[in-house]
Amino acid sequence: MSERNSYDGTNRAETTSTDGGTERDEPAASDGGAVVARERPLGLPRWVAAVLPVILLVVVLAAFFLANPFAALESGGEPLPDVTVSYASLPNDETIVLHVTNNGPSEVTVSQVLVGEAYWDFSVEGSGGDATLAPLETARIVIPYHWQPGWDVETALILSDGATVHHTIVAPQVSPGLSGSVLLTLAVVGVFVGVIPVVLGMLWFPFLQSMSDRALHAVLAFSAGILVFLAIDAGIEAVELTESIPGAFDGLILVVLGVVGSLLLVQSISAWRRGRAEAGDSRASSGLWVAYLVAVGIGLHNLAEGLAIGSSFALGRVSLGAFLVLGFMLHNVTEGPAVVAPVARGSRPALGHFVALGAIAGAPVILGGWIGSLAFSPTLGALFLAIGVGAILQVVFELRGLVGRQGRVGTALNLVTFLVGVVVMYVTDLFVAV
Amino acid sequence: MTSLDYDRAAALTDRLQSRLVDGIAGDEGVTRRAVLGGLGVAGGAALAGLGSAEDSPGVSGGHGDSTHGDFGTKGEYADLDFDPHGFLTTFNTGRDGQENVPQDVYRETVDGVERTVREFTLTAVDTTVAIAPGIEFPAWSYNGQVPGPTLRAVEGDLIRVEFENLGRHAHTIHPHLRNLAPRMDGIPQNGPGVLDTGESFTYEWIAQPAGVHLYHCHSLPLKEHIHRGLYGAMVVDPDPERVRERPEDYCGFHASQVTPELRAELVARAESRNHGSDANDDVQELVIVMNSFDTDFDGGNEVYAANTRAFAYGVGETNGKGEWEPGETVRPIQVDGGRPVRVYLVNATEFDLINSFHTHSQFFDYYDHGTTLLPTSKNVDTVMQCQAQRGVIELDYSTHDPGLYMFHAHQSEFAELGWMSFFEVV
């Protein structure tokens, strides 16, 4: 190809000497060449250029596995086994079930099980019939053991190489397990701690409507305080939960991903909405959108709250006394005005919107309760909490914008009511330590 | 309510109470106090009008079948290189013993004294041993087994051990004998010191005193070298002729106190202990080395055992209701109830201060270190030993019914971590 070019070049050099017109042709021809290069890199079709790096990667990987060029680095050492007991469930007082995950890069075999420093009978379920767990595989270790309520049980798994994995079940109680009545109970609990207080809180709407701008902004600041508290609270809880997340999932990164991811997602919805509003969609410009965003944020938070209740329930770790329900109601009733405050100006939205807002904000407690009791895992719990944090943070920015469009954000009254919102949540939170 | 019998009411209330409390155990919605509070009334009402409560089946304690009676390791041993049942009765005498222990016996004049020489070849090798079903322990061993081969000689013999170290660390063999030559002590500071990989040395020890003894590696760190498996038992049989000549050496009496009857008794006991005499053939002799293994480097043991394998002399399968089946590798030690049983017991447990041996439904005579022919403890069912302590236990099951008789360490923790065994008297 280059030969032909050079031939062309010499050929052209000859012609230029005779014809000035061809001299003008020269840059045009090279321009044309540049265009070809953009469309056909190295003369290849575009799709080939897109796929080529992937193909080369596959080739290199294949060569790597075939040739094993790192053989010299292998010292004969094996990766350390890494097994986590995520949690224990106690279906009855004769049985202990340990939920284990293999986080390590190689498979492990659970050869023996100790309960209270004694070898004990056991069976492994959910790992394909054997006691060997592939990387990231989870299994249930079922131990027939007559434990006593309230007396800690110390368990240990002994892997085939003698490594031990210890797990202490503190103050064991029977886990209610799964049944229709449990799901119904959780739904009732969800209605009481989630839906009812939020809906009651929303009944402040007419009062909010009658408020002056100044007072309404203070209420919005109060809502922001509530949300910020929820974000901080859920964030701390998510980070705490990461400690029991199997190492392979890299819990802390997962939490950060959840926060940032949901923040960006809700922000992109919000930006889309603004785009629509600028394009003249009147519905998109109303405070109703903000109200829905607040409801979504609070709903995500309540989903995590439901997860906590459900999993505590599943682990036999909660006493849903009247006091706890009362605490939840006080805690969540403040979320009602936060949802409806953004629509307190302008025309009152249709009643259906209020129902939807209430359902979005409150009902996830029920859903969370079910998920938590069905398939609780610290990984899932931390992820939901983190998603809630991101969503709430975005909503706080949204509220700030709402106030800022109509007045000054940082007034003394707004700051104080913001603080009051945080303090109220802190105080009511004391009642609901699950 | 006038005919109410308060004692019966109280008893019934108790029964109802326990039944109800059992019934609601774990029910989070009801507190125990609330249930108990309502029960006095229920008991009275049941007596007064609802007599049927008396007829209902007895209150269940709630104890299941296998959750209380079936502890122990799960499964069978896959590694058949080492047979703990064979180990019990395998003695290397120079004349006969294990195939993997090259040995010989011959007469030789050593330092002007003609002695029987019992020559063994011991080799230190790194290996893995199964210490519980599915659990492999990276061991350092004599001749590939833990405990090492049991050596047996007669008092006054010369034990000659051709030792070669093929392990990756430096090792020795230190004998718990009355050894008169410092260079043969098998410690880093004497004789050849520690033997590095590929080095060899011939240890020579006079077999004395009579008894059951220990040999082990004395390289440092000592804890590591012992608990990784470098130990074994040595049995030195009393020489009946020497016992006849010096009976005072084998009992707590002064020579002037030894009556002809006692002398004859001691000689008879020496013959019973001496593997060369016919009287020994009648005795069922077993070697049990109590040992332990720390698999996770925390200075505490995950497995305790009689002869390395957790529960190897357990029952196999049991329903916890008195029925059992022997397993392939896990099964009781069968003994003939009509013949005496002698256990050579050695404690090689590392990390714990003591270990112990306890027999169910049986009392025995114990000869500490086996160096006397009259028991040092008579009629006991439990003895304890510190590390390296050992002794001879003589058991008599002649009047026991056939069946299972448990024996184990009476540190419950050790028992539940593997040192729990059975004699099956047949």
Chai-1 contact restraints between the chains, C-beta under 6 A:
chainA,res_idxA,chainB,res_idxB,connection_type,confidence,min_distance_angstrom,max_distance_angstrom,comment,restraint_id
A,D93,B,A25,contact,1.0,0.0,6.0,A-B,restraint_1
A,E94,B,G64,contact,1.0,0.0,6.0,A-B,restraint_2
A,E94,B,T67,contact,1.0,0.0,6.0,A-B,restraint_3
A,S111,B,G134,contact,1.0,0.0,6.0,A-B,restraint_4
A,S111,B,I135,contact,1.0,0.0,6.0,A-B,restraint_5
A,Q112,B,T73,contact,1.0,0.0,6.0,A-B,restraint_6
A,Q112,B,A132,contact,1.0,0.0,6.0,A-B,restraint_7
A,E117,B,E413,contact,1.0,0.0,6.0,A-B,restraint_8
A,A118,B,F71,contact,1.0,0.0,6.0,A-B,restraint_9
A,A118,B,E416,contact,1.0,0.0,6.0,A-B,restraint_10
A,Y119,B,G72,contact,1.0,0.0,6.0,A-B,restraint_11
A,Y119,B,T73,contact,1.0,0.0,6.0,A-B,restraint_12
A,W120,B,F71,contact,1.0,0.0,6.0,A-B,restraint_13
A,D121,B,D70,contact,1.0,0.0,6.0,A-B,restraint_14
A,D121,B,K74,contact,1.0,0.0,6.0,A-B,restraint_15
A,P144,B,S66,contact,1.0,0.0,6.0,A-B,restraint_16
A,P144,B,T67,contact,1.0,0.0,6.0,A-B,restraint_17
A,Y145,B,T67,contact,1.0,0.0,6.0,A-B,restraint_18
A,H146,B,T67,contact,1.0,0.0,6.0,A-B,restraint_19
A,H146,B,H68,contact,1.0,0.0,6.0,A-B,restraint_20
A,I158,B,I135,contact,1.0,0.0,6.0,A-B,restraint_21
A,S160,B,G134,contact,1.0,0.0,6.0,A-B,restraint_22
A,G162,B,I135,contact,1.0,0.0,6.0,A-B,restraint_23
A,G162,B,T295,contact,1.0,0.0,6.0,A-B,restraint_24
A,A163,B,D296,contact,1.0,0.0,6.0,A-B,restraint_25
A,T164,B,D296,contact,1.0,0.0,6.0,A-B,restraint_26
A,V174,B,G26,contact,1.0,0.0,6.0,A-B,restraint_27
A,S319,B,E28,contact,1.0,0.0,6.0,A-B,restraint_28
